[in-house]
Each structure stands twice: as structure tokens, then as C-alpha cells.
């Protein structure tokens, strides 16, 4: 059984994958100071609740965009599961796609993993829109069946944008991520509705605008895959997203593990 660990700026997802099936997934807030022992206590309790023995884990893989977390997560895998984890971004790791960017080493691990999973699950040219702390747009071109990661775009996440607005403007309240109530009008008749209209529909415009521009640059049909916590919400309000896969990153981690088994 594979222990897949996806470290984002806000949360860490731990998932157990067996035979390609995601059996369990748990989420914890990202804390760069959390020790391996603290991870172990928390994770073992959750595994016990699901009747999963830690000895069932025989492999692990880590993708992190928060480098200070790596040491203790590696220690967790070695000390408590007796496995040496693969780390996305390590020199010589196989991904099954070509990273055709200026400096592959600076591409975020999450973006690589999403690109790997998207190419494995769909044919043709692809855009992955990941709604996280940052909203990323990643482009995977198809060259006779071979995936080529071409780069993409990075924008502030919608929650980050709302927090900036709340903290910088003294009279503006904190609001939820949702369209204005009723018919979702773009013209708000009070402060809260005006903020909801500006933030939500402004973000829809960002998604649609970037997808349109990227599609034009790719020069052919593109399938857009949404992932991340808010993907389902935005998918309901824009035709720019073709489908949503909330487990895309975990699937990508499993794919990379398979590609690199036995040092292949």
C-alpha cells in the first residue's frame, strides 16, 4: 500500500492508495514546525479508526511546495513505516512526460504531479486549473501521445485575494466564497453583495480569460480539468472547465510511484 503525501501551502493531504484505488485520505493544516512524531501520532490514530495497520504501508511518495516540511515527513516515513519515500523533484525521477520549460527544477511539485495525472487520464492538449492557495493553470501539450509540460500561469488564490481585501480595507467585512444570492447579479446593491460580485465573478472572468488565451496559444482543442477545493463551485458557474477531479494530485503521485518502482 502506498502512502501518498501532498503538501500544500495551506493543508497537507495524506492518502492511502492500493492498486490504484484511493482507500483513505486525511487532511491536516500545514505547519513547517510539526515533527515526525506529531505526524505519526495523528496519522496512526486515524489509521486505527479505519482498521489499517501501519505495516500495510510498503511505499511512500512526497510532493511538497513547502520545503521546510520535507525533513520531518521523510523521517515519518523512515521511522514509523520503514520505507524510503520518493520525493517529487528529485534528480532522475521519471514522470512519463517532458518538462519543456526554462528551468524544470523550479516548477512546483504540485504542478508536475497534476500534469502527470492529467496526461495519464486524458488524451489531447490539456489545461489543469488547480484552485489552491494560488490558482495555477498548467498546460500539457500532446505530441503523438507523448505529454509535454509547457508551463502555464500562476494567480493569487481567491481566498488569498479576499483576505488581502479584508485586511487592507478597514470598512470591508470578511465574506464567503460564493456568488451573490438570488440571481447572482454582477451589480451588488449593498457592500457584501458588491464584494461577492466583484470577487466571485471577477475570478470567473480570470478563469475564462486565461483559458481562452492559453487555448489560443496552444492552437488546438483543449480539455480543461479543474482540481482543488473550489473547483466544483466554479465548475457550476462557468463552461470553461470541462470536468473536475478532486483526487488529481493523489492520482499523479500514484502514477509517479508506479513509473519509478524498482528504480525504473
C-alpha positions as CSV (number, residue, x, y, z in Angstrom):
1,X,0.0,0.0,0.0
2,X,1.3,3.5,-1.0
3,X,1.3,6.4,1.4
4,X,1.0,9.5,-0.8
5,X,1.7,12.8,0.9
6,X,0.7,16.1,-0.8
7,X,2.0,19.2,1.0
8,X,0.3,22.5,0.0
9,X,0.8,25.9,1.5
10,X,-2.4,25.6,3.5
11,X,-3.0,21.9,4.0
12,X,-1.3,18.5,3.8
13,X,-3.2,15.6,2.4
14,X,-2.2,12.0,3.4
15,X,-3.7,9.3,1.3
16,X,-3.5,5.5,1.2
17,X,-3.5,4.1,-2.3
18,X,-3.8,0.4,-3.1
19,X,-3.8,-1.0,-6.6
20,X,-4.6,2.5,-8.0
21,X,-7.6,2.9,-5.7
22,X,-7.6,5.6,-3.0
23,X,-8.7,3.8,0.1
24,X,-8.4,6.7,2.6
25,X,-7.5,10.4,2.7
26,X,-6.9,12.7,5.6
27,X,-6.1,16.4,5.8
28,X,-4.1,18.4,8.3
29,X,-3.1,22.1,8.3
30,X,0.4,22.8,7.0
31,X,2.8,23.6,9.8
32,X,6.5,23.7,8.9
33,X,7.5,23.1,12.5
34,X,5.4,19.9,13.1
35,X,7.7,17.0,14.0
36,X,7.7,13.4,12.6
37,X,6.5,12.1,16.0
38,X,3.5,14.5,15.9
39,X,2.6,13.4,12.4
40,X,2.9,9.8,13.5
41,X,0.6,10.1,16.5
42,X,-2.1,11.8,14.4
43,X,-1.8,9.5,11.4
44,X,-1.7,6.3,13.3
45,X,-4.8,7.2,15.3
46,X,-6.7,7.8,12.0
47,X,-5.4,4.6,10.5
48,X,-6.5,2.7,13.6
49,X,-10.0,4.1,13.2
50,X,-10.1,2.6,9.7
51,X,-8.6,-0.7,10.8
52,X,-5.4,-0.1,8.7
53,X,-2.2,-1.5,10.2
54,X,0.9,0.7,9.6
55,X,2.7,-2.4,8.4
56,X,0.4,-2.5,5.4
57,X,2.3,0.6,4.0
58,X,5.2,-0.6,1.9
59,X,6.0,2.5,-0.1
60,X,5.7,6.3,0.2
61,X,5.9,9.4,-2.0
62,X,6.0,13.1,-1.1
63,X,5.3,16.2,-3.1
64,X,5.8,19.4,-1.2
65,X,5.7,23.1,-2.1
66,X,6.9,23.9,1.5
67,X,10.5,22.7,1.6
68,X,10.9,23.0,5.5
69,X,8.3,20.2,5.9
70,X,10.3,17.7,3.9
71,X,12.8,16.6,6.6
72,X,10.2,15.6,9.1
73,X,7.9,13.9,6.5
74,X,10.9,11.8,5.3
75,X,11.6,11.0,8.9
76,X,8.0,9.9,9.4
77,X,8.2,7.5,6.5
78,X,11.6,6.1,7.6
79,X,11.0,5.8,11.3
80,X,7.3,4.8,11.5
81,X,6.7,3.0,8.2
82,X,10.2,1.7,7.5
83,X,10.1,2.9,3.9
84,X,12.3,5.3,1.9
85,X,10.0,7.8,0.3
86,X,10.2,9.1,-3.3
87,X,10.3,12.9,-3.4
88,X,8.9,14.7,-6.4
89,X,11.6,16.9,-7.8
90,X,14.5,14.6,-7.1
91,X,17.1,14.3,-9.8
92,X,16.5,11.4,-12.2
93,X,12.9,10.7,-11.3
94,X,10.7,9.6,-14.2
95,X,7.4,11.4,-14.8
96,X,6.3,10.0,-18.1
97,X,6.1,13.5,-19.6
98,X,8.7,16.0,-20.8
99,X,9.2,19.2,-18.8
100,X,9.7,21.7,-21.6
101,X,10.2,24.8,-19.5
102,X,13.2,27.1,-19.0
103,X,14.2,25.6,-15.6
104,X,12.4,22.3,-14.7
105,X,13.9,22.4,-11.2
106,X,11.8,25.5,-10.3
107,X,8.5,24.0,-11.3
108,X,6.3,23.4,-8.2
109,X,6.0,19.7,-7.2
110,X,2.2,20.1,-7.2
111,X,2.2,21.3,-10.8
112,X,4.3,18.4,-12.0
113,X,2.1,15.9,-10.2
114,X,-1.1,17.4,-11.6
115,X,0.4,17.4,-15.1
116,X,1.4,13.7,-14.8
117,X,-2.1,12.7,-13.6
118,X,-3.9,14.7,-16.3
119,X,-1.8,13.3,-19.1
120,X,-2.4,9.7,-17.8
121,X,-6.2,10.3,-17.6
122,X,-7.0,12.2,-20.8
123,X,-5.7,12.5,-24.4
124,X,-5.0,15.6,-26.4
125,X,-4.0,19.1,-25.2
126,X,-4.8,19.8,-21.6
127,X,-5.1,22.6,-19.1
128,X,-5.2,21.9,-15.4
129,X,-6.7,24.6,-13.2
130,X,-5.8,24.0,-9.5
131,X,-7.7,26.1,-7.0
132,X,-5.3,26.2,-4.0
133,X,-3.6,29.0,-2.1
134,X,-2.5,30.1,-5.5
135,X,-4.6,29.3,-8.6
136,X,-2.4,27.6,-11.2
137,X,-3.0,27.0,-14.9
138,X,-0.8,24.2,-16.2
139,X,-0.5,23.3,-19.9
140,X,0.2,19.8,-21.2
141,X,0.6,19.5,-24.9
142,X,0.1,16.2,-26.7
143,X,2.7,15.2,-29.2
144,X,1.6,11.9,-30.8
145,X,0.5,10.6,-27.4
146,X,3.6,11.9,-25.5
147,X,2.9,14.6,-22.9
148,X,4.9,17.8,-22.9
149,X,4.5,20.1,-19.9
150,X,4.8,23.6,-21.4
151,X,4.4,25.8,-18.3
152,X,1.4,27.9,-17.5
153,X,0.2,30.8,-15.3
154,X,0.0,31.4,-11.6
155,X,-2.5,33.8,-10.0
156,X,-3.4,34.5,-6.3
157,X,-5.9,32.1,-5.0
158,X,-9.4,33.5,-4.4
159,X,-9.2,33.1,-0.6
160,X,-5.8,34.9,-0.6
161,X,-7.4,37.8,-2.6
162,X,-10.3,38.1,-0.2
163,X,-8.0,38.1,2.8
164,X,-6.0,40.9,1.2
165,X,-9.1,42.9,0.6
166,X,-10.4,42.3,4.1
167,X,-7.1,43.3,5.8
168,X,-6.3,46.3,3.6
169,X,-9.8,47.9,3.6
170,X,-10.9,48.8,7.1
171,X,-14.6,49.0,6.4
172,X,-14.9,45.9,4.3
173,X,-16.1,42.7,6.1
174,X,-14.8,39.1,5.6
175,X,-17.1,37.2,3.2
176,X,-17.6,33.7,2.0
177,X,-16.6,32.5,-1.5
178,X,-19.9,32.4,-3.3
179,X,-21.8,34.4,-5.9
180,X,-24.3,37.0,-4.7
181,X,-27.6,35.5,-3.6
182,X,-30.7,35.3,-5.8
183,X,-29.9,35.6,-9.4
184,X,-26.2,36.2,-8.8
185,X,-26.2,39.7,-10.2
186,X,-22.9,41.4,-11.0
187,X,-24.3,44.7,-9.6
188,X,-24.4,44.5,-5.8
189,X,-26.9,46.7,-4.0
190,X,-25.1,46.5,-0.7
191,X,-21.5,46.2,0.4
192,X,-21.5,42.4,0.9
193,X,-23.2,41.7,-2.4
194,X,-20.9,44.1,-4.2
195,X,-17.9,42.3,-2.7
196,X,-19.3,38.9,-3.7
197,X,-20.0,40.1,-7.2
198,X,-16.5,41.6,-7.6
199,X,-14.6,38.7,-6.1
200,X,-16.6,35.8,-7.4
201,X,-17.4,37.0,-10.9
202,X,-14.1,38.6,-11.2
203,X,-12.5,35.2,-10.6
204,X,-14.8,33.6,-13.1
205,X,-13.5,36.2,-15.6
206,X,-9.9,35.4,-14.7
207,X,-10.5,31.7,-15.3
208,X,-12.3,32.2,-18.6
209,X,-9.9,34.8,-19.8
210,X,-6.8,32.8,-19.1
211,X,-8.3,29.6,-20.5
212,X,-9.2,31.5,-23.7
213,X,-5.7,33.0,-24.1
214,X,-3.9,29.7,-23.3
215,X,-6.2,27.8,-25.8
216,X,-5.3,30.4,-28.5
217,X,-1.6,29.9,-27.8
218,X,-1.8,26.1,-27.9
219,X,-3.5,26.4,-31.2
220,X,-5.9,23.5,-31.0
221,X,-8.7,21.9,-29.0
222,X,-8.0,21.8,-25.2
223,X,-9.6,19.9,-22.4
224,X,-9.7,21.8,-19.1
225,X,-9.6,19.8,-15.8
226,X,-10.3,21.5,-12.5
227,X,-9.0,20.4,-9.2
228,X,-8.6,21.7,-5.7
229,X,-11.2,22.7,-3.0
230,X,-13.1,25.3,-5.0
231,X,-13.1,23.6,-8.4
232,X,-16.6,22.1,-8.0
233,X,-18.1,25.5,-7.1
234,X,-16.6,27.3,-10.1
235,X,-17.4,24.5,-12.4
236,X,-21.1,25.2,-11.7
237,X,-20.7,28.8,-12.9
238,X,-18.5,28.6,-16.0
239,X,-18.4,26.4,-19.1
240,X,-14.6,27.0,-19.2
241,X,-14.0,23.8,-17.1
242,X,-14.8,20.6,-18.8
243,X,-14.5,18.3,-15.8
244,X,-13.4,18.2,-12.1
245,X,-11.1,15.7,-10.5
246,X,-10.7,16.3,-6.8
247,X,-8.2,13.5,-6.5
248,X,-5.9,14.5,-9.4
249,X,-2.9,15.2,-7.3
250,X,-3.1,11.9,-5.4
251,X,-3.5,10.0,-8.7
252,X,-0.5,11.8,-10.0
253,X,1.6,10.7,-7.0
254,X,0.5,7.1,-7.5
255,X,1.4,7.4,-11.2
256,X,4.9,8.7,-10.4
257,X,5.4,5.9,-7.9
258,X,4.4,3.3,-10.5
259,X,6.8,4.8,-13.1
260,X,9.7,4.7,-10.6
261,X,9.2,1.3,-8.9
262,X,12.3,-0.7,-8.6
263,X,14.4,2.2,-9.8
264,X,12.8,2.1,-13.3
